[in-house]
Amino acid sequence: MRLHVLKSLIYDSYLNAYESINEAKQRIGNYCNNYNSFRPHVAMSGNTPEEVYYKKELKQVE
């Protein structure tokens, strides 16, 4: 996991006191899903990491 992502998770965890371990797992999982599937990244030409990964995977299969 990239350092800035880890820092964001730690900062978010610090700001939000979770009621339980299960809540923490769910919210961190939601954050990672959003980061990888929906949030465009400038370094990836506006694509999400998921889009970049699957494009590479499709090229290898062809």
N, CA, C and O atoms as a GROMACS GRO file, in nm:
protein
  248
    1MET      N    1   0.085  -0.117   0.000
    1MET     CA    2   0.000   0.000   0.000
    1MET      C    3   0.090   0.124   0.000
    1MET      O    4   0.190   0.129   0.072
    2ARG      N    5   0.055   0.219  -0.078
    2ARG     CA    6   0.134   0.340  -0.090
    2ARG      C    7   0.130   0.419   0.041
    2ARG      O    8   0.032   0.413   0.115
    3LEU      N    9   0.237   0.491   0.068
    3LEU     CA   10   0.252   0.562   0.194
    3LEU      C   11   0.141   0.666   0.215
    3LEU      O   12   0.088   0.678   0.325
    4HIS      N   13   0.107   0.744   0.110
    4HIS     CA   14   0.004   0.846   0.129
    4HIS      C   15  -0.133   0.786   0.156
    4HIS      O   16  -0.214   0.846   0.226
    5VAL      N   17  -0.160   0.667   0.103
    5VAL     CA   18  -0.286   0.600   0.132
    5VAL      C   19  -0.289   0.557   0.278
    5VAL      O   20  -0.389   0.574   0.347
    6LEU      N   21  -0.178   0.502   0.323
    6LEU     CA   22  -0.168   0.460   0.462
    6LEU      C   23  -0.183   0.579   0.556
    6LEU      O   24  -0.251   0.568   0.659
    7LYS      N   25  -0.121   0.692   0.523
    7LYS     CA   26  -0.136   0.812   0.605
    7LYS      C   27  -0.281   0.858   0.610
    7LYS      O   28  -0.330   0.898   0.716
    8SER      N   29  -0.350   0.852   0.497
    8SER     CA   30  -0.491   0.891   0.493
    8SER      C   31  -0.575   0.801   0.582
    8SER      O   32  -0.664   0.847   0.652
    9LEU      N   33  -0.547   0.671   0.577
    9LEU     CA   34  -0.621   0.576   0.662
    9LEU      C   35  -0.596   0.604   0.809
    9LEU      O   36  -0.689   0.602   0.889
   10ILE      N   37  -0.471   0.628   0.844
   10ILE     CA   38  -0.438   0.656   0.984
   10ILE      C   39  -0.505   0.785   1.029
   10ILE      O   40  -0.560   0.790   1.139
   11TYR      N   41  -0.500   0.890   0.946
   11TYR     CA   42  -0.563   1.017   0.980
   11TYR      C   43  -0.713   1.000   0.997
   11TYR      O   44  -0.772   1.053   1.091
   12ASP      N   45  -0.776   0.926   0.904
   12ASP     CA   46  -0.919   0.902   0.912
   12ASP      C   47  -0.953   0.824   1.039
   12ASP      O   48  -1.053   0.853   1.105
   13SER      N   49  -0.870   0.727   1.073
   13SER     CA   50  -0.892   0.648   1.194
   13SER      C   51  -0.878   0.734   1.318
   13SER      O   52  -0.950   0.716   1.416
   14TYR      N   53  -0.785   0.827   1.315
   14TYR     CA   54  -0.763   0.916   1.428
   14TYR      C   55  -0.883   1.008   1.449
   14TYR      O   56  -0.924   1.033   1.562
   15LEU      N   57  -0.939   1.058   1.341
   15LEU     CA   58  -1.052   1.150   1.350
   15LEU      C   59  -1.182   1.080   1.387
   15LEU      O   60  -1.270   1.139   1.451
   16ASN      N   61  -1.195   0.956   1.347
   16ASN     CA   62  -1.320   0.882   1.368
   16ASN      C   63  -1.296   0.768   1.466
   16ASN      O   64  -1.232   0.668   1.433
   17ALA      N   65  -1.346   0.785   1.585
   17ALA     CA   66  -1.337   0.677   1.683
   17ALA      C   67  -1.439   0.570   1.643
   17ALA      O   68  -1.560   0.596   1.640
   18TYR      N   69  -1.391   0.451   1.613
   18TYR     CA   70  -1.480   0.343   1.574
   18TYR      C   71  -1.541   0.278   1.698
   18TYR      O   72  -1.477   0.268   1.802
   19GLU      N   73  -1.664   0.235   1.683
   19GLU     CA   74  -1.734   0.171   1.794
   19GLU      C   75  -1.686   0.028   1.816
   19GLU      O   76  -1.692  -0.023   1.928
   20SER      N   77  -1.638  -0.036   1.710
   20SER     CA   78  -1.594  -0.176   1.722
   20SER      C   79  -1.491  -0.207   1.614
   20SER      O   80  -1.470  -0.128   1.522
   21ILE      N   81  -1.428  -0.320   1.628
   21ILE     CA   82  -1.333  -0.367   1.527
   21ILE      C   83  -1.405  -0.391   1.395
   21ILE      O   84  -1.352  -0.359   1.289
   22ASN      N   85  -1.525  -0.446   1.402
   22ASN     CA   86  -1.602  -0.471   1.279
   22ASN      C   87  -1.634  -0.342   1.205
   22ASN      O   88  -1.627  -0.338   1.082
   23GLU      N   89  -1.668  -0.237   1.278
   23GLU     CA   90  -1.694  -0.108   1.214
   23GLU      C   91  -1.568  -0.055   1.148
   23GLU      O   92  -1.573  -0.003   1.036
   24ALA      N   93  -1.455  -0.066   1.216
   24ALA     CA   94  -1.328  -0.021   1.160
   24ALA      C   95  -1.296  -0.097   1.032
   24ALA      O   96  -1.259  -0.037   0.932
   25LYS      N   97  -1.312  -0.229   1.035
   25LYS     CA   98  -1.286  -0.311   0.915
   25LYS      C   99  -1.376  -0.269   0.800
   25LYS      O  100  -1.330  -0.256   0.686
   26GLN      N  101  -1.503  -0.247   0.829
   26GLN     CA  102  -1.598  -0.209   0.724
   26GLN      C  103  -1.563  -0.072   0.665
   26GLN      O  104  -1.562  -0.056   0.543
   27ARG      N  105  -1.536   0.025   0.750
   27ARG     CA  106  -1.508   0.160   0.700
   27ARG      C  107  -1.375   0.168   0.626
   27ARG      O  108  -1.364   0.238   0.526
   28ILE      N  109  -1.275   0.096   0.675
   28ILE     CA  110  -1.146   0.094   0.605
   28ILE      C  111  -1.162   0.020   0.472
   28ILE      O  112  -1.102   0.060   0.372
   29GLY      N  113  -1.240  -0.087   0.472
   29GLY     CA  114  -1.266  -0.159   0.346
   29GLY      C  115  -1.337  -0.070   0.245
   29GLY      O  116  -1.305  -0.072   0.127
   30ASN      N  117  -1.434   0.009   0.292
   30ASN     CA  118  -1.505   0.102   0.203
   30ASN      C  119  -1.409   0.207   0.147
   30ASN      O  120  -1.418   0.242   0.030
   31TYR      N  121  -1.318   0.257   0.232
   31TYR     CA  122  -1.220   0.356   0.188
   31TYR      C  123  -1.131   0.297   0.078
   31TYR      O  124  -1.109   0.360  -0.025
   32CYS      N  125  -1.081   0.176   0.101
   32CYS     CA  126  -0.993   0.112   0.002
   32CYS      C  127  -1.068   0.085  -0.128
   32CYS      O  128  -1.013   0.103  -0.237
   33ASN      N  129  -1.192   0.042  -0.118
   33ASN     CA  130  -1.273   0.016  -0.238
   33ASN      C  131  -1.293   0.145  -0.317
   33ASN      O  132  -1.278   0.146  -0.439
   34ASN      N  133  -1.326   0.253  -0.248
   34ASN     CA  134  -1.344   0.382  -0.315
   34ASN      C  135  -1.214   0.428  -0.380
   34ASN      O  136  -1.213   0.476  -0.493
   35TYR      N  137  -1.104   0.414  -0.308
   35TYR     CA  138  -0.973   0.457  -0.357
   35TYR      C  139  -0.934   0.380  -0.483
   35TYR      O  140  -0.880   0.439  -0.577
   36ASN      N  141  -0.961   0.251  -0.487
   36ASN     CA  142  -0.918   0.169  -0.599
   36ASN      C  143  -1.018   0.163  -0.714
   36ASN      O  144  -0.978   0.144  -0.829
   37SER      N  145  -1.146   0.180  -0.686
   37SER     CA  146  -1.248   0.158  -0.788
   37SER      C  147  -1.314   0.283  -0.843
   37SER      O  148  -1.362   0.283  -0.957
   38PHE      N  149  -1.319   0.390  -0.765
   38PHE     CA  150  -1.397   0.506  -0.807
   38PHE      C  151  -1.319   0.637  -0.814
   38PHE      O  152  -1.356   0.726  -0.891
   39ARG      N  153  -1.214   0.650  -0.738
   39ARG     CA  154  -1.139   0.777  -0.730
   39ARG      C  155  -1.036   0.785  -0.842
   39ARG      O  156  -0.942   0.706  -0.845
   40PRO      N  157  -1.052   0.881  -0.935
   40PRO     CA  158  -0.953   0.896  -1.042
   40PRO      C  159  -0.819   0.945  -0.986
   40PRO      O  160  -0.815   1.023  -0.891
   41HIS      N  161  -0.711   0.900  -1.046
   41HIS     CA  162  -0.577   0.936  -1.002
   41HIS      C  163  -0.505   1.012  -1.113
   41HIS      O  164  -0.500   0.965  -1.227
   42VAL      N  165  -0.452   1.126  -1.081
   42VAL     CA  166  -0.380   1.209  -1.178
   42VAL      C  167  -0.262   1.131  -1.237
   42VAL      O  168  -0.237   1.138  -1.357
   43ALA      N  169  -0.191   1.058  -1.153
   43ALA     CA  170  -0.074   0.982  -1.198
   43ALA      C  171  -0.111   0.870  -1.294
   43ALA      O  172  -0.024   0.814  -1.361
   44MET      N  173  -0.238   0.836  -1.302
   44MET     CA  174  -0.284   0.729  -1.391
   44MET      C  175  -0.371   0.786  -1.502
   44MET      O  176  -0.461   0.719  -1.553
   45SER      N  177  -0.344   0.909  -1.540
   45SER     CA  178  -0.416   0.978  -1.647
   45SER      C  179  -0.566   0.984  -1.624
   45SER      O  180  -0.645   0.970  -1.717
   46GLY      N  181  -0.604   1.003  -1.499
   46GLY     CA  182  -0.745   1.016  -1.467
   46GLY      C  183  -0.819   0.884  -1.452
   46GLY      O  184  -0.940   0.883  -1.432
   47ASN      N  185  -0.747   0.773  -1.461
   47ASN     CA  186  -0.809   0.641  -1.443
   47ASN      C  187  -0.800   0.600  -1.297
   47ASN      O  188  -0.725   0.658  -1.219
   48THR      N  189  -0.878   0.498  -1.262
   48THR     CA  190  -0.867   0.440  -1.129
   48THR      C  191  -0.764   0.327  -1.134
   48THR      O  192  -0.736   0.274  -1.241
   49PRO      N  193  -0.708   0.289  -1.020
   49PRO     CA  194  -0.615   0.176  -1.019
   49PRO      C  195  -0.678   0.048  -1.075
   49PRO      O  196  -0.611  -0.030  -1.142
   50GLU      N  197  -0.805   0.028  -1.048
   50GLU     CA  198  -0.874  -0.090  -1.099
   50GLU      C  199  -0.879  -0.090  -1.252
   50GLU      O  200  -0.854  -0.192  -1.315
   51GLU      N  201  -0.909   0.025  -1.311
   51GLU     CA  202  -0.913   0.035  -1.457
   51GLU      C  203  -0.776   0.006  -1.517
   51GLU      O  204  -0.766  -0.066  -1.616
   52VAL      N  205  -0.672   0.061  -1.458
   52VAL     CA  206  -0.537   0.040  -1.509
   52VAL      C  207  -0.498  -0.107  -1.497
   52VAL      O  208  -0.442  -0.164  -1.590
   53TYR      N  209  -0.528  -0.168  -1.384
   53TYR     CA  210  -0.494  -0.308  -1.361
   53TYR      C  211  -0.563  -0.398  -1.463
   53TYR      O  212  -0.498  -0.483  -1.524
   54TYR      N  213  -0.693  -0.380  -1.482
   54TYR     CA  214  -0.765  -0.468  -1.572
   54TYR      C  215  -0.730  -0.444  -1.718
   54TYR      O  216  -0.738  -0.538  -1.798
   55LYS      N  217  -0.691  -0.324  -1.756
   55LYS     CA  218  -0.644  -0.300  -1.892
   55LYS      C  219  -0.515  -0.377  -1.918
   55LYS      O  220  -0.499  -0.437  -2.024
   56LYS      N  221  -0.425  -0.377  -1.821
   56LYS     CA  222  -0.299  -0.452  -1.834
   56LYS      C  223  -0.328  -0.602  -1.839
   56LYS      O  224  -0.268  -0.675  -1.918
   57GLU      N  225  -0.420  -0.647  -1.756
   57GLU     CA  226  -0.453  -0.789  -1.752
   57GLU      C  227  -0.514  -0.834  -1.884
   57GLU      O  228  -0.481  -0.941  -1.934
   58LEU      N  229  -0.601  -0.753  -1.943
   58LEU     CA  230  -0.662  -0.786  -2.072
   58LEU      C  231  -0.558  -0.793  -2.183
   58LEU      O  232  -0.566  -0.880  -2.270
   59LYS      N  233  -0.462  -0.703  -2.182
   59LYS     CA  234  -0.356  -0.705  -2.283
   59LYS      C  235  -0.272  -0.832  -2.274
   59LYS      O  236  -0.229  -0.884  -2.377
   60GLN      N  237  -0.248  -0.882  -2.154
   60GLN     CA  238  -0.170  -1.004  -2.137
   60GLN      C  239  -0.245  -1.126  -2.190
   60GLN      O  240  -0.183  -1.219  -2.240
   61VAL      N  241  -0.377  -1.126  -2.179
   61VAL     CA  242  -0.458  -1.240  -2.224
   61VAL      C  243  -0.463  -1.245  -2.375
   61VAL      O  244  -0.464  -1.353  -2.434
   62GLU      N  245  -0.467  -1.130  -2.439
   62GLU     CA  246  -0.481  -1.124  -2.586
   62GLU      C  247  -0.361  -1.172  -2.654
   62GLU      O  248  -0.356  -1.173  -2.777
   0.00000   0.00000   0.00000
